[in-house]
Amino acid sequence: MRQQLYRGYTIFLAKRCVPELHELPAPERSLFLDEMATVGEAVHRAFTPRKLNYELLGNGVPHLHWHLVPRYADDPKPQWPIWSNPAFLDAPPVTPIDAAALADLRTRARAALTAVRSRR
């Protein structure tokens, strides 16, 4: 995700453009959910949040996708979805981040994904 107010915030997109999870055929849906859980585990491993939220919305973009949102100890509203945080709502769609920091985020996420996949 290009918005990194929550470090490690990831969008997991379906390959097929459907608005609802139940519209995927059962085998494809199972694979999609399994892959999403794998990516979620990698995000958790890479960024070590206190909690990882999984949100499936689709009100604004009717293409099946999950928001994987790491939640940290310094979270301003830990008991609420990120959508209730004014800092998130007012943040630019692309968080200003220097190239080295962005490369580090990507490297950590990719390494964690490789590690999770190798265990399966």
C-alpha positions, 0 to 999 in steps of 0.5 A: 500500500502506498499509504504507510501511516500504519507501517506495513499496511498492505492491500491483498487483491483478488486476481479476478474482479468480483465485488463479493467473496462468495462470487468466487468459485469454492476452490478459488475462494479457498486458495484466495483466503489461504494466500491472504492468510499467508500474506497476513502472516508475512506482514505480521512477521515482517513488522511485528505489530501488537495486532494485525487487522484484516478488513474486507470492505469494497464499498468504494472499490468493487474489486475483492480486496483485503486491507491488512493493517498492522496495529502498534502499541502507539496506535492512537485508537487501538480499539477502533478501525483505522477509518476512525482515525482522523490522521489516517483519513486526512493523510495523503494517498501516498505517504511521503517516505524516502526511497531507502525506507520504502526499499527496507519495507519491501525487503522485509515484507518479501523476506518474511513472505519467502520464510512463511512460504518455505514452511508450508 
